[in-house]
Amino acid sequence: MIGRILLTLVILAITVFVLLVLIGLWDRHEQEITDSLTRIYEQYLASPAGPSSSPRATFREQPKLVGTGAVGSSSQGMSVALSADGNTVIVGGPGPNNADRERPPSIAPAGAAWVFTRSSELWTQQAKLVGTTSERGGGLWSQGASVAMSADGNTAIIGGPSDNGTTGAAWVFTRSRDVWTQQGKKLVGSGVGEPQFPLGQGMSVALSANGDTAIVGGWGAEGAWVFTSSGGAWSQEGKKLVGSGAVGKPRLGMSVALSADGNTALVGGWSDNNKTGAAWVFTRRGGIWTQQGKKLVAADAVGSARQGMSVALSADGNTAIVGGPGDNPWDRSRPFGLGAPGAAWVFTRSGGVWTQQGNKLVSSSAVGRLGTSVALSADGNIAVVGGFAEDGGVALVFTRSAGQWTQDKKLVGTAGGLPLSVEKRSCKRSYRPSAQR
């Protein structure tokens, strides 16, 4: 009898130990997500090294940016965006997931965005931005879940999908003489025949180079809305963008991107076709938006790749990159806890026709969930792809030469964290038109 009791106690002890280990791993994973990538990297063009003729880039880590005036765990770094010259940055901090749940209208949202400016290599906080709202809060992420910035850094947009009980919204701010003010009311998409309150608006946002065209993704509403500004007044342009050829509920609008002129939009839907995922391209002509070609789906994706979790466009809109952090989920070569290897795919446009360019971009080292975030340089020849590593988040740099992509750099911030967002520019005059979640 005593032997059975001892055996039972040993089994219980082992079970508790395993559970504690798993809980610890999950807590670490969640902490990495909420900490995010708060490091800002400065890139300069450099001469090619070695026999390769592909463009190469050197990176130098800048001091960590942490906004003041945060309330509780702000999760700063979940989204980021840069001006064209790299001297103005906006950092989203929506707080923990569901931070706005049960928030009454009389209390401000938990999340915010912080603007920093650089002068003589010194970064200083310029403002903390919180959009006004008279509605109650809800689940999902608060303001700062997504951010984007115009080329001159004087216009910013902030997404908050938890506004008004997860209807969500986006807020536009403009800068004049270093002072930031909200421009007009919050942006909320609508349409005939749609639910009164389409869900999840503001989960992703992007701006054109001049800041006069904005796109707001609403993953719960399966689409994205375009807004334009005239004389500082914002209005919805056309109907909600909904891609054709979707299978099931694609979660269209989880990610969005705009070309510099605002005439090409890329919208990701990670859950399409049993989580294979896809992305849709839309173009504008005379104020009318239409889908261009079929949805973009990589030929070499494996399993539930979740393509479209992140997207980005080059300035001319002719190069697109689509992240799929769930690609190849059965690959067990990655260390335990990193998840699927993940990947990213590049597509190019010629004569209005989109084709996949080369094989998928993957890591040559132990990186998981690659494609959680993506970014492109203005000319489309340099891509940055975010993912996990054992010691935190990483960002891989890929360069293109003669249509061929090769891995060039691996960026790891000394503070660790998950690169939920990456922002990239190829030189001081180039423009990275959209910010990705």
C-alpha positions in Angstrom: 0.0 0.0 0.0 2.8 2.4 1.0 4.5 1.6 -2.3 1.4 2.5 -4.3 1.0 5.8 -2.5 4.7 6.7 -3.1 4.4 5.8 -6.8 1.2 8.0 -7.0 3.0 10.9 -5.4 6.0 10.5 -7.7 3.7 10.5 -10.8 1.9 13.6 -9.5 5.2 15.4 -8.8 6.4 14.7 -12.3 3.0 15.9 -13.8 3.2 19.1 -11.8 6.8 19.7 -12.9 5.9 19.3 -16.6 2.9 21.6 -16.3 5.1 24.2 -14.6 7.6 24.0 -17.4 4.9 24.4 -20.0 3.3 27.3 -18.2 6.7 28.9 -17.9 7.4 28.6 -21.6 4.0 30.0 -22.4 4.5 33.0 -20.1 7.9 33.6 -21.7 6.3 33.5 -25.1 3.6 36.0 -24.1 6.1 38.3 -22.5 8.2 38.3 -25.7 5.1 39.2 -27.7 4.1 42.1 -25.4 7.6 43.4 -25.1 8.1 43.4 -28.9 10.9 45.0 -30.8 11.6 48.4 -29.3 15.0 48.9 -30.9 15.4 51.2 -33.9 18.0 50.3 -36.5 19.7 52.9 -38.7 20.7 51.7 -42.2 23.1 53.2 -44.6 24.0 51.9 -48.1 27.4 50.2 -48.2 29.7 48.8 -50.8 29.2 45.1 -51.7 31.5 42.8 -49.7 33.0 39.7 -51.4 32.2 38.5 -54.9 28.5 39.1 -54.7 27.1 42.1 -56.6 23.9 42.2 -54.7 23.0 45.3 -52.7 24.3 45.1 -49.1 23.5 47.1 -46.1 25.1 47.8 -42.8 23.1 48.3 -39.6 23.9 50.0 -36.4 21.8 49.6 -33.3 20.5 52.9 -31.8 19.5 53.4 -28.1 16.2 51.8 -27.1 13.2 54.1 -27.3 10.8 54.0 -24.4 7.9 56.5 -24.3 7.1 58.3 -21.1 3.6 58.7 -19.7 2.7 55.0 -20.2 0.1 53.5 -18.0 1.0 49.9 -16.8 2.3 47.5 -19.3 2.1 49.5 -22.6 3.6 46.9 -24.9 5.5 49.6 -26.8 6.9 48.4 -30.1 4.0 46.3 -31.2 3.9 48.6 -34.2 6.4 51.1 -35.6 6.8 53.5 -38.6 9.5 55.8 -39.9 9.5 59.0 -42.0 11.4 59.0 -45.2 14.5 60.6 -43.8 14.5 58.4 -40.8 14.4 61.3 -38.3 10.9 60.8 -37.1 9.5 57.5 -35.7 6.2 56.5 -34.2 5.9 53.6 -31.8 2.6 52.0 -31.0 1.9 50.7 -27.5 -1.6 49.2 -27.2 -1.1 47.7 -23.8 -1.9 44.1 -23.0 -4.5 42.3 -25.1 -8.0 43.1 -23.9 -6.7 46.1 -21.9 -9.8 48.1 -22.9 -12.4 45.4 -22.1 -15.2 46.9 -20.0 -13.7 50.4 -20.3 -16.4 53.0 -19.8 -16.6 56.0 -22.2 -15.5 58.4 -19.5 -12.1 56.7 -19.3 -9.4 57.1 -22.0 -8.2 54.1 -24.0 -5.3 52.2 -22.4 -3.1 52.3 -25.5 -1.3 55.1 -27.2 1.5 55.9 -29.7 4.7 57.8 -29.1 6.6 60.0 -31.5 10.3 60.4 -31.3 12.6 62.7 -33.3 16.3 62.5 -34.0 18.8 65.4 -34.0 22.5 64.9 -34.2 22.1 61.2 -33.5 20.1 62.0 -30.3 16.5 60.7 -30.0 14.0 62.5 -27.9 10.3 62.0 -27.3 8.2 64.6 -29.1 4.6 63.5 -28.2 2.3 60.9 -26.8 -0.7 60.5 -29.1 -4.1 59.2 -27.9 -7.2 59.6 -30.2 -10.4 60.9 -28.7 -13.4 58.6 -28.4 -16.8 58.8 -26.7 -17.5 55.0 -27.0 -16.9 52.2 -24.6 -14.0 49.8 -24.9 -13.9 46.2 -25.9 -11.6 43.3 -26.3 -8.7 43.1 -28.8 -5.8 45.6 -28.8 -6.2 49.2 -27.8 -4.9 52.3 -29.7 -1.3 51.7 -31.0 -2.0 48.2 -32.4 -1.0 49.6 -35.7 0.7 52.8 -36.8 1.8 54.4 -40.1 3.5 57.7 -41.1 3.7 59.9 -44.2 7.0 60.4 -46.0 7.7 63.9 -44.4 6.7 62.6 -40.9 4.1 65.2 -40.4 1.0 62.9 -40.7 0.5 59.8 -38.6 -2.4 57.3 -38.3 -3.1 55.1 -35.3 -5.3 52.0 -35.3 -7.3 50.8 -32.3 -9.5 47.7 -32.9 -10.9 47.7 -29.4 -12.8 50.9 -29.7 -16.6 50.8 -29.4 -16.7 47.2 -28.3 -14.3 45.9 -30.9 -15.8 47.8 -33.8 -12.4 49.6 -33.9 -11.3 52.8 -35.6 -8.3 54.8 -36.7 -7.2 58.3 -35.8 -5.1 60.7 -37.8 -2.7 63.2 -36.3 -0.8 66.0 -38.0 2.3 67.9 -36.9 2.9 71.7 -37.1 5.9 73.3 -35.5 6.6 70.2 -33.5 3.1 70.1 -32.1 0.8 67.2 -32.8 -3.0 67.5 -33.0 -5.8 65.1 -34.0 -7.1 65.8 -37.5 -10.9 65.4 -37.6 -12.9 62.6 -36.0 -11.8 59.0 -35.9 -12.1 57.0 -39.1 -14.7 54.2 -39.1 -15.6 52.3 -42.3 -19.2 51.6 -43.3 -21.2 50.3 -46.2 -24.6 49.4 -47.4 -25.6 45.8 -46.5 -22.8 45.5 -43.9 -23.3 45.0 -40.2 -23.8 48.2 -38.3 -20.5 47.8 -36.6 -18.0 45.9 -38.7 -15.4 44.4 -36.3 -11.7 44.9 -35.8 -11.1 48.1 -37.7 -7.7 49.5 -37.1 -5.9 46.1 -36.7 -3.7 47.4 -39.6 -3.2 50.8 -41.1 -1.1 52.4 -43.9 -0.6 55.8 -45.4 0.5 57.1 -48.8 3.6 59.2 -49.1 1.8 62.5 -49.0 -0.4 61.4 -46.1 -3.7 62.1 -48.0 -4.7 58.4 -48.6 -5.1 56.0 -45.7 -6.2 52.3 -45.6 -7.6 50.7 -42.5 -7.9 46.9 -42.2 -10.7 45.3 -40.3 -9.9 41.6 -39.9 -13.3 40.8 -38.3 -15.1 42.5 -41.1 -13.2 40.7 -43.8 -11.9 43.7 -45.7 -10.3 47.1 -45.6 -11.5 50.7 -46.1 -9.8 53.5 -47.9 -10.1 57.1 -46.7 -8.8 60.3 -48.4 -8.2 63.7 -47.1 -9.1 67.0 -48.8 -8.3 70.2 -46.9 -7.9 68.3 -43.7 -11.3 66.6 -44.0 -11.3 62.8 -44.2 -13.9 60.8 -46.0 -14.3 57.2 -47.0 -13.4 56.5 -50.7 -15.7 53.9 -52.2 -16.8 50.6 -50.7 -15.0 48.2 -48.5 -12.2 46.3 -50.3 -13.2 42.7 -50.4 -11.1 40.2 -52.3 -12.6 37.6 -54.6 -11.7 33.9 -54.6 -11.5 33.7 -50.8 -12.1 30.3 -49.2 -13.8 30.3 -45.9 -13.2 33.3 -43.6 -9.8 34.6 -44.7 -9.5 37.3 -42.0 -9.0 39.8 -44.8 -7.6 43.1 -43.4 -5.2 41.6 -40.8 -2.4 43.4 -42.7 -2.4 46.3 -45.2 0.1 48.2 -47.3 0.0 51.2 -49.7 2.3 52.3 -52.5 3.8 55.8 -52.2 1.2 57.3 -54.5 -1.6 55.5 -52.7 -2.9 53.9 -55.9 -2.0 50.3 -55.1 -3.1 48.5 -52.0 -2.1 45.1 -50.7 -4.4 43.4 -48.1 -3.5 40.2 -46.3 -5.8 37.4 -45.1 -3.9 34.8 -43.1 -6.8 32.4 -42.5 -7.8 31.9 -46.2 -8.3 28.3 -47.3 -7.8 26.6 -44.0 -5.1 29.0 -42.9 -3.0 28.6 -46.0 -3.5 32.4 -46.3 -3.3 34.8 -49.2 -3.0 38.5 -50.1 -5.1 40.6 -52.5 -4.0 43.5 -54.6 -6.3 46.5 -55.4 -5.6 49.4 -57.7 -7.3 52.9 -57.9 -8.2 54.7 -61.0 -10.3 57.8 -60.9 -11.3 57.2 -57.3 -12.5 53.7 -58.1 -10.9 50.7 -56.5 -10.8 47.3 -58.2 -9.0 44.0 -57.5 -6.0 43.4 -59.7 -5.7 39.8 -60.7 -6.2 36.8 -58.5 -5.2 36.5 -54.9 -1.5 36.0 -54.3 -0.7 32.5 -53.0 2.8 31.1 -53.0 3.5 28.0 -55.0 5.9 26.6 -52.4 4.0 27.2 -49.2 3.7 24.2 -46.9 0.8 23.5 -44.6 -1.0 26.2 -42.7 1.4 28.9 -43.7 -0.8 31.8 -42.7 0.3 33.9 -45.7 -0.8 37.5 -45.3 -0.2 37.8 -41.6 2.1 40.6 -42.7 2.5 42.5 -46.0 4.5 45.3 -47.5 4.9 47.1 -50.8 7.7 49.0 -52.6 7.2 52.7 -53.3 6.1 52.1 -56.9 3.8 49.2 -55.8 5.5 46.8 -58.2 7.1 44.6 -55.6 5.2 43.0 -52.8 6.3 40.8 -49.9 3.9 38.5 -47.9 4.8 37.0 -44.6 3.6 33.5 -43.5 4.8 32.7 -40.0 3.1 29.3 -40.0 4.8 27.8 -43.1 6.1 24.3 -42.8 4.6 23.5 -39.4 5.8 19.9 -39.4 9.5 20.8 -39.6 11.0 19.7 -36.3 14.5 21.1 -36.9 13.7 24.3 -34.9 14.2 24.3 -31.1 11.2 23.5 -29.0 9.0 26.6 -28.4 9.9 28.5 -31.6 7.0 27.1 -33.6 6.9 26.6 -37.3 10.0 27.9 -39.3 7.8 30.4 -41.3 8.7 32.2 -44.5 8.1 35.2 -46.7 7.4 35.4 -50.4 8.1 38.1 -52.9 5.8 38.9 -55.8 6.4 41.3 -58.7 4.1 43.1 -61.1 4.6 43.6 -64.8 1.9 44.9 -67.1 -0.7 44.4 -64.3 0.2 40.7 -63.9 1.6 39.5 -60.6 4.0 36.5 -60.4 6.0 35.0 -57.5 9.7 35.9 -57.7 12.0 33.1 -56.8 11.6 30.7 -53.9 10.3 31.6 -50.5 12.6 33.5 -48.1 13.6 31.3 -45.2 16.2 31.4 -42.4 19.4 29.4 -42.6 19.6 29.3 -38.8 17.3 28.5 -35.8 14.5 31.0 -36.4 10.9 30.3 -35.9 7.7 32.1 -37.2 9.6 34.0 -39.8 7.2 36.3 -41.5 5.5 37.6 -38.4 6.5 41.0 -39.8 7.8 42.2 -43.1 9.1 45.5 -44.7 10.5 46.6 -48.0 12.8 49.4 -49.1 11.5 52.0 -51.5 13.1 50.3 -54.5 12.0 46.9 -53.4 15.5 45.5 -53.4 15.9 45.0 -49.6 13.5 43.1 -47.4 13.4 42.8 -43.7 11.6 39.8 -42.2 10.9 39.4 -38.5 10.7 36.1 -36.5 11.6 34.4 -33.3 14.9 33.1 -32.0 15.8 31.3 -28.8 17.0 34.5 -27.2 14.2 36.7 -28.4 13.2 38.4 -31.6 15.3 38.7 -34.8 15.0 40.4 -38.1 16.6 38.9 -41.2 17.7 41.1 -44.1 17.4 39.8 -47.6 18.7 41.6 -50.7 17.8 41.2 -54.4 20.1 41.3 -57.4 19.0 40.4 -60.9 15.8 38.9 -59.5 17.6 36.6 -57.1 17.1 37.0 -53.3 19.8 36.1 -50.7 20.0 36.5 -47.0 22.3 39.3 -46.1 22.1 40.1 -42.4 20.6 38.9 -39.1 19.6 41.7 -36.7 19.2 40.9 -33.0 18.5 43.7 -30.5 20.4 43.4 -27.2 17.1 43.8 -25.3 15.5 40.8 -26.9 11.8 40.7 -27.7 9.7 39.7 -30.6 9.8 41.7 -33.8 6.0 42.1 -34.2 6.9 45.1 -36.4 9.9 46.0 -38.5 10.5 49.2 -40.4 13.0 49.5 -43.2 14.4 52.1 -45.5 17.2 51.8 -48.1 18.7 55.2 -47.8 17.9 58.6 -46.3 15.8 59.7 -49.2 13.8 56.6 -49.7 10.3 55.9 -48.5 8.8 52.9 -46.7 5.1 53.6 -47.3 3.4 51.4 -44.8 3.7 50.2 -41.3 3.0 46.5 -40.6 1.7 45.0 -37.6 
